[in-house]
Amino acid sequence: NDRMTILCNNIKAQGIILYTITLGTAGSTQALYRNCATSPAHYFHSPTPAQLRGAFQEIGSQLSNLRLEQ
């Protein structure tokens, strides 16, 4: 968990948007992945495989609203 936290923080420090998804997990795993994501809006929990599609649709929607700037 410590190594994952360091990795997530290093990725976010470079300005990279980081999405995370947990599938059917609970407790500390959810907290680890929620904290790894760029923000709470970038973390998704899918209790069942059937609900996973909704998470990917939301991520796709968020990505389609991104704008590149120089």
Jmol script that loads the backbone (N, CA, C; Angstrom):
load data "model"
ATOM      1  N   ASN A   1       0.809  -1.201   0.000  1.00  0.00           N
ATOM      2  CA  ASN A   1       0.000   0.000   0.000  1.00  0.00           C
ATOM      3  C   ASN A   1       0.851   1.263   0.000  1.00  0.00           C
ATOM      4  N   ASP A   2       1.961   1.229   0.732  1.00  0.00           N
ATOM      5  CA  ASP A   2       2.832   2.401   0.766  1.00  0.00           C
ATOM      6  C   ASP A   2       3.430   2.678  -0.604  1.00  0.00           C
ATOM      7  N   ARG A   3       3.854   1.621  -1.284  1.00  0.00           N
ATOM      8  CA  ARG A   3       4.441   1.796  -2.624  1.00  0.00           C
ATOM      9  C   ARG A   3       3.410   2.335  -3.603  1.00  0.00           C
ATOM     10  N   MET A   4       2.179   1.860  -3.510  1.00  0.00           N
ATOM     11  CA  MET A   4       1.127   2.350  -4.398  1.00  0.00           C
ATOM     12  C   MET A   4       0.844   3.822  -4.122  1.00  0.00           C
ATOM     13  N   THR A   5       0.797   4.206  -2.867  1.00  0.00           N
ATOM     14  CA  THR A   5       0.560   5.601  -2.505  1.00  0.00           C
ATOM     15  C   THR A   5       1.663   6.500  -3.060  1.00  0.00           C
ATOM     16  N   ILE A   6       2.905   6.080  -2.930  1.00  0.00           N
ATOM     17  CA  ILE A   6       4.028   6.853  -3.474  1.00  0.00           C
ATOM     18  C   ILE A   6       3.901   6.983  -4.988  1.00  0.00           C
ATOM     19  N   LEU A   7       3.586   5.884  -5.653  1.00  0.00           N
ATOM     20  CA  LEU A   7       3.435   5.895  -7.104  1.00  0.00           C
ATOM     21  C   LEU A   7       2.309   6.838  -7.522  1.00  0.00           C
ATOM     22  N   CYS A   8       1.164   6.742  -6.874  1.00  0.00           N
ATOM     23  CA  CYS A   8       0.033   7.612  -7.197  1.00  0.00           C
ATOM     24  C   CYS A   8       0.394   9.083  -7.007  1.00  0.00           C
ATOM     25  N   ASN A   9       1.042   9.395  -5.893  1.00  0.00           N
ATOM     26  CA  ASN A   9       1.431  10.776  -5.627  1.00  0.00           C
ATOM     27  C   ASN A   9       2.420  11.295  -6.663  1.00  0.00           C
ATOM     28  N   ASN A  10       3.346  10.451  -7.089  1.00  0.00           N
ATOM     29  CA  ASN A  10       4.306  10.858  -8.118  1.00  0.00           C
ATOM     30  C   ASN A  10       3.622  11.114  -9.454  1.00  0.00           C
ATOM     31  N   ILE A  11       2.665  10.281  -9.802  1.00  0.00           N
ATOM     32  CA  ILE A  11       1.918  10.470 -11.056  1.00  0.00           C
ATOM     33  C   ILE A  11       1.141  11.775 -11.006  1.00  0.00           C
ATOM     34  N   LYS A  12       0.420  12.007  -9.909  1.00  0.00           N
ATOM     35  CA  LYS A  12      -0.380  13.222  -9.785  1.00  0.00           C
ATOM     36  C   LYS A  12       0.505  14.468  -9.745  1.00  0.00           C
ATOM     37  N   ALA A  13       1.696  14.365  -9.163  1.00  0.00           N
ATOM     38  CA  ALA A  13       2.617  15.502  -9.086  1.00  0.00           C
ATOM     39  C   ALA A  13       3.078  15.950 -10.469  1.00  0.00           C
ATOM     40  N   GLN A  14       3.008  15.057 -11.444  1.00  0.00           N
ATOM     41  CA  GLN A  14       3.394  15.391 -12.814  1.00  0.00           C
ATOM     42  C   GLN A  14       2.227  15.988 -13.603  1.00  0.00           C
ATOM     43  N   GLY A  15       1.096  16.203 -12.937  1.00  0.00           N
ATOM     44  CA  GLY A  15      -0.060  16.806 -13.584  1.00  0.00           C
ATOM     45  C   GLY A  15      -0.891  15.820 -14.393  1.00  0.00           C
ATOM     46  N   ILE A  16      -0.684  14.535 -14.178  1.00  0.00           N
ATOM     47  CA  ILE A  16      -1.427  13.506 -14.901  1.00  0.00           C
ATOM     48  C   ILE A  16      -2.724  13.231 -14.151  1.00  0.00           C
ATOM     49  N   ILE A  17      -3.825  13.211 -14.880  1.00  0.00           N
ATOM     50  CA  ILE A  17      -5.115  12.887 -14.283  1.00  0.00           C
ATOM     51  C   ILE A  17      -5.186  11.377 -14.107  1.00  0.00           C
ATOM     52  N   LEU A  18      -5.490  10.953 -12.898  1.00  0.00           N
ATOM     53  CA  LEU A  18      -5.476   9.540 -12.560  1.00  0.00           C
ATOM     54  C   LEU A  18      -6.866   9.094 -12.124  1.00  0.00           C
ATOM     55  N   TYR A  19      -7.455   8.198 -12.908  1.00  0.00           N
ATOM     56  CA  TYR A  19      -8.741   7.595 -12.574  1.00  0.00           C
ATOM     57  C   TYR A  19      -8.493   6.238 -11.929  1.00  0.00           C
ATOM     58  N   THR A  20      -9.322   5.872 -10.952  1.00  0.00           N
ATOM     59  CA  THR A  20      -9.238   4.543 -10.365  1.00  0.00           C
ATOM     60  C   THR A  20     -10.638   3.957 -10.249  1.00  0.00           C
ATOM     61  N   ILE A  21     -10.704   2.641 -10.337  1.00  0.00           N
ATOM     62  CA  ILE A  21     -11.970   1.916 -10.219  1.00  0.00           C
ATOM     63  C   ILE A  21     -11.736   0.699  -9.335  1.00  0.00           C
ATOM     64  N   THR A  22     -12.652   0.456  -8.412  1.00  0.00           N
ATOM     65  CA  THR A  22     -12.632  -0.790  -7.658  1.00  0.00           C
ATOM     66  C   THR A  22     -13.873  -1.583  -8.043  1.00  0.00           C
ATOM     67  N   LEU A  23     -13.711  -2.877  -8.063  1.00  0.00           N
ATOM     68  CA  LEU A  23     -14.806  -3.756  -8.454  1.00  0.00           C
ATOM     69  C   LEU A  23     -15.074  -4.737  -7.322  1.00  0.00           C
ATOM     70  N   GLY A  24     -16.222  -4.594  -6.683  1.00  0.00           N
ATOM     71  CA  GLY A  24     -16.660  -5.523  -5.667  1.00  0.00           C
ATOM     72  C   GLY A  24     -15.805  -5.582  -4.418  1.00  0.00           C
ATOM     73  N   THR A  25     -14.975  -4.586  -4.187  1.00  0.00           N
ATOM     74  CA  THR A  25     -14.108  -4.584  -3.004  1.00  0.00           C
ATOM     75  C   THR A  25     -14.723  -3.707  -1.922  1.00  0.00           C
ATOM     76  N   ALA A  26     -14.175  -3.804  -0.757  1.00  0.00           N
ATOM     77  CA  ALA A  26     -14.697  -2.991   0.346  1.00  0.00           C
ATOM     78  C   ALA A  26     -13.557  -2.532   1.244  1.00  0.00           C
ATOM     79  N   GLY A  27     -13.879  -1.594   2.109  1.00  0.00           N
ATOM     80  CA  GLY A  27     -12.961  -1.185   3.163  1.00  0.00           C
ATOM     81  C   GLY A  27     -11.713  -0.482   2.707  1.00  0.00           C
ATOM     82  N   SER A  28     -10.579  -0.984   3.192  1.00  0.00           N
ATOM     83  CA  SER A  28      -9.307  -0.292   2.990  1.00  0.00           C
ATOM     84  C   SER A  28      -8.901  -0.233   1.518  1.00  0.00           C
ATOM     85  N   THR A  29      -9.298  -1.208   0.722  1.00  0.00           N
ATOM     86  CA  THR A  29      -8.957  -1.173  -0.707  1.00  0.00           C
ATOM     87  C   THR A  29      -9.632   0.005  -1.381  1.00  0.00           C
ATOM     88  N   GLN A  30     -10.892   0.239  -1.054  1.00  0.00           N
ATOM     89  CA  GLN A  30     -11.595   1.388  -1.624  1.00  0.00           C
ATOM     90  C   GLN A  30     -10.915   2.689  -1.219  1.00  0.00           C
ATOM     91  N   ALA A  31     -10.543   2.804   0.032  1.00  0.00           N
ATOM     92  CA  ALA A  31      -9.886   4.026   0.509  1.00  0.00           C
ATOM     93  C   ALA A  31      -8.554   4.235  -0.207  1.00  0.00           C
ATOM     94  N   LEU A  32      -7.795   3.176  -0.408  1.00  0.00           N
ATOM     95  CA  LEU A  32      -6.510   3.272  -1.099  1.00  0.00           C
ATOM     96  C   LEU A  32      -6.703   3.791  -2.517  1.00  0.00           C
ATOM     97  N   TYR A  33      -7.648   3.242  -3.230  1.00  0.00           N
ATOM     98  CA  TYR A  33      -7.885   3.656  -4.611  1.00  0.00           C
ATOM     99  C   TYR A  33      -8.538   5.032  -4.684  1.00  0.00           C
ATOM    100  N   ARG A  34      -9.396   5.362  -3.738  1.00  0.00           N
ATOM    101  CA  ARG A  34     -10.010   6.697  -3.707  1.00  0.00           C
ATOM    102  C   ARG A  34      -8.930   7.751  -3.504  1.00  0.00           C
ATOM    103  N   ASN A  35      -7.996   7.491  -2.604  1.00  0.00           N
ATOM    104  CA  ASN A  35      -6.911   8.435  -2.348  1.00  0.00           C
ATOM    105  C   ASN A  35      -5.920   8.494  -3.504  1.00  0.00           C
ATOM    106  N   CYS A  36      -5.812   7.432  -4.257  1.00  0.00           N
ATOM    107  CA  CYS A  36      -4.908   7.400  -5.398  1.00  0.00           C
ATOM    108  C   CYS A  36      -5.425   8.257  -6.553  1.00  0.00           C
ATOM    109  N   ALA A  37      -6.726   8.300  -6.719  1.00  0.00           N
ATOM    110  CA  ALA A  37      -7.315   9.067  -7.822  1.00  0.00           C
ATOM    111  C   ALA A  37      -6.983  10.553  -7.670  1.00  0.00           C
ATOM    112  N   THR A  38      -7.019  11.261  -8.781  1.00  0.00           N
ATOM    113  CA  THR A  38      -6.732  12.693  -8.771  1.00  0.00           C
ATOM    114  C   THR A  38      -7.636  13.439  -7.796  1.00  0.00           C
ATOM    115  N   SER A  39      -8.898  13.075  -7.760  1.00  0.00           N
ATOM    116  CA  SER A  39      -9.870  13.672  -6.838  1.00  0.00           C
ATOM    117  C   SER A  39     -10.969  12.641  -6.597  1.00  0.00           C
ATOM    118  N   PRO A  40     -11.857  12.892  -5.647  1.00  0.00           N
ATOM    119  CA  PRO A  40     -12.962  11.946  -5.445  1.00  0.00           C
ATOM    120  C   PRO A  40     -13.803  11.737  -6.710  1.00  0.00           C
ATOM    121  N   ALA A  41     -13.885  12.736  -7.560  1.00  0.00           N
ATOM    122  CA  ALA A  41     -14.641  12.609  -8.811  1.00  0.00           C
ATOM    123  C   ALA A  41     -13.953  11.679  -9.816  1.00  0.00           C
ATOM    124  N   HIS A  42     -12.707  11.353  -9.565  1.00  0.00           N
ATOM    125  CA  HIS A  42     -11.950  10.471 -10.457  1.00  0.00           C
ATOM    126  C   HIS A  42     -11.888   9.033  -9.932  1.00  0.00           C
ATOM    127  N   TYR A  43     -12.586   8.779  -8.850  1.00  0.00           N
ATOM    128  CA  TYR A  43     -12.653   7.434  -8.282  1.00  0.00           C
ATOM    129  C   TYR A  43     -14.054   6.865  -8.493  1.00  0.00           C
ATOM    130  N   PHE A  44     -14.106   5.614  -8.879  1.00  0.00           N
ATOM    131  CA  PHE A  44     -15.386   4.941  -9.104  1.00  0.00           C
ATOM    132  C   PHE A  44     -15.372   3.588  -8.416  1.00  0.00           C
ATOM    133  N   HIS A  45     -16.503   3.258  -7.801  1.00  0.00           N
ATOM    134  CA  HIS A  45     -16.667   1.927  -7.219  1.00  0.00           C
ATOM    135  C   HIS A  45     -17.820   1.242  -7.926  1.00  0.00           C
ATOM    136  N   SER A  46     -17.565   0.031  -8.344  1.00  0.00           N
ATOM    137  CA  SER A  46     -18.577  -0.762  -9.016  1.00  0.00           C
ATOM    138  C   SER A  46     -18.785  -2.043  -8.210  1.00  0.00           C
ATOM    139  N   PRO A  47     -19.871  -2.124  -7.459  1.00  0.00           N
ATOM    140  CA  PRO A  47     -20.092  -3.310  -6.634  1.00  0.00           C
ATOM    141  C   PRO A  47     -20.222  -4.604  -7.448  1.00  0.00           C
ATOM    142  N   THR A  48     -20.737  -4.489  -8.659  1.00  0.00           N
ATOM    143  CA  THR A  48     -20.924  -5.673  -9.497  1.00  0.00           C
ATOM    144  C   THR A  48     -20.366  -5.416 -10.894  1.00  0.00           C
ATOM    145  N   PRO A  49     -20.020  -6.474 -11.605  1.00  0.00           N
ATOM    146  CA  PRO A  49     -19.548  -6.303 -12.988  1.00  0.00           C
ATOM    147  C   PRO A  49     -20.569  -5.594 -13.874  1.00  0.00           C
ATOM    148  N   ALA A  50     -21.833  -5.796 -13.619  1.00  0.00           N
ATOM    149  CA  ALA A  50     -22.875  -5.152 -14.430  1.00  0.00           C
ATOM    150  C   ALA A  50     -22.826  -3.632 -14.295  1.00  0.00           C
ATOM    151  N   GLN A  51     -22.406  -3.127 -13.152  1.00  0.00           N
ATOM    152  CA  GLN A  51     -22.344  -1.687 -12.926  1.00  0.00           C
ATOM    153  C   GLN A  51     -21.039  -1.063 -13.426  1.00  0.00           C
ATOM    154  N   LEU A  52     -20.109  -1.897 -13.840  1.00  0.00           N
ATOM    155  CA  LEU A  52     -18.818  -1.404 -14.304  1.00  0.00           C
ATOM    156  C   LEU A  52     -18.958  -0.552 -15.563  1.00  0.00           C
ATOM    157  N   ARG A  53     -19.877  -0.907 -16.424  1.00  0.00           N
ATOM    158  CA  ARG A  53     -20.107  -0.145 -17.661  1.00  0.00           C
ATOM    159  C   ARG A  53     -20.404   1.322 -17.354  1.00  0.00           C
ATOM    160  N   GLY A  54     -21.200   1.571 -16.320  1.00  0.00           N
ATOM    161  CA  GLY A  54     -21.528   2.947 -15.940  1.00  0.00           C
ATOM    162  C   GLY A  54     -20.299   3.743 -15.538  1.00  0.00           C
ATOM    163  N   ALA A  55     -19.375   3.099 -14.847  1.00  0.00           N
ATOM    164  CA  ALA A  55     -18.143   3.788 -14.448  1.00  0.00           C
ATOM    165  C   ALA A  55     -17.339   4.194 -15.680  1.00  0.00           C
ATOM    166  N   PHE A  56     -17.209   3.275 -16.629  1.00  0.00           N
ATOM    167  CA  PHE A  56     -16.461   3.595 -17.841  1.00  0.00           C
ATOM    168  C   PHE A  56     -17.168   4.652 -18.678  1.00  0.00           C
ATOM    169  N   GLN A  57     -18.487   4.643 -18.696  1.00  0.00           N
ATOM    170  CA  GLN A  57     -19.222   5.675 -19.427  1.00  0.00           C
ATOM    171  C   GLN A  57     -18.986   7.051 -18.806  1.00  0.00           C
ATOM    172  N   GLU A  58     -18.971   7.114 -17.490  1.00  0.00           N
ATOM    173  CA  GLU A  58     -18.725   8.389 -16.803  1.00  0.00           C
ATOM    174  C   GLU A  58     -17.307   8.881 -17.057  1.00  0.00           C
ATOM    175  N   ILE A  59     -16.339   7.977 -17.015  1.00  0.00           N
ATOM    176  CA  ILE A  59     -14.954   8.356 -17.304  1.00  0.00           C
ATOM    177  C   ILE A  59     -14.851   8.876 -18.736  1.00  0.00           C
ATOM    178  N   GLY A  60     -15.477   8.186 -19.668  1.00  0.00           N
ATOM    179  CA  GLY A  60     -15.470   8.635 -21.066  1.00  0.00           C
ATOM    180  C   GLY A  60     -16.089  10.009 -21.215  1.00  0.00           C
ATOM    181  N   SER A  61     -17.155  10.252 -20.487  1.00  0.00           N
ATOM    182  CA  SER A  61     -17.810  11.559 -20.526  1.00  0.00           C
ATOM    183  C   SER A  61     -16.890  12.650 -19.995  1.00  0.00           C
ATOM    184  N   GLN A  62     -16.202  12.357 -18.880  1.00  0.00           N
ATOM    185  CA  GLN A  62     -15.271  13.336 -18.321  1.00  0.00           C
ATOM    186  C   GLN A  62     -14.109  13.599 -19.276  1.00  0.00           C
ATOM    187  N   LEU A  63     -13.596  12.549 -19.909  1.00  0.00           N
ATOM    188  CA  LEU A  63     -12.476  12.716 -20.833  1.00  0.00           C
ATOM    189  C   LEU A  63     -12.877  13.493 -22.076  1.00  0.00           C
ATOM    190  N   SER A  64     -14.115  13.351 -22.503  1.00  0.00           N
ATOM    191  CA  SER A  64     -14.542  14.069 -23.702  1.00  0.00           C
ATOM    192  C   SER A  64     -14.647  15.569 -23.451  1.00  0.00           C
ATOM    193  N   ASN A  65     -14.681  15.978 -22.187  1.00  0.00           N
ATOM    194  CA  ASN A  65     -14.765  17.408 -21.838  1.00  0.00           C
ATOM    195  C   ASN A  65     -13.382  18.023 -21.606  1.00  0.00           C
ATOM    196  N   LEU A  66     -12.314  17.243 -21.731  1.00  0.00           N
ATOM    197  CA  LEU A  66     -10.979  17.790 -21.517  1.00  0.00           C
ATOM    198  C   LEU A  66     -10.554  18.678 -22.674  1.00  0.00           C
ATOM    199  N   ARG A  67      -9.779  19.686 -22.354  1.00  0.00           N
ATOM    200  CA  ARG A  67      -9.225  20.567 -23.371  1.00  0.00           C
ATOM    201  C   ARG A  67      -7.715  20.633 -23.166  1.00  0.00           C
ATOM    202  N   LEU A  68      -6.984  20.579 -24.257  1.00  0.00           N
ATOM    203  CA  LEU A  68      -5.532  20.685 -24.177  1.00  0.00           C
ATOM    204  C   LEU A  68      -5.141  22.147 -24.317  1.00  0.00           C
ATOM    205  N   GLU A  69      -4.205  22.570 -23.505  1.00  0.00           N
ATOM    206  CA  GLU A  69      -3.684  23.932 -23.569  1.00  0.00           C
ATOM    207  C   GLU A  69      -2.178  23.882 -23.631  1.00  0.00           C
ATOM    208  N   GLN A  70      -1.620  24.871 -24.269  1.00  0.00           N
ATOM    209  CA  GLN A  70      -0.169  24.935 -24.356  1.00  0.00           C
ATOM    210  C   GLN A  70       0.352  26.040 -23.500  1.00  0.00           C
TER     211      GLN A  70
END
end "model"
wireframe off; spacefill off
backbone 0.3
color backbone group
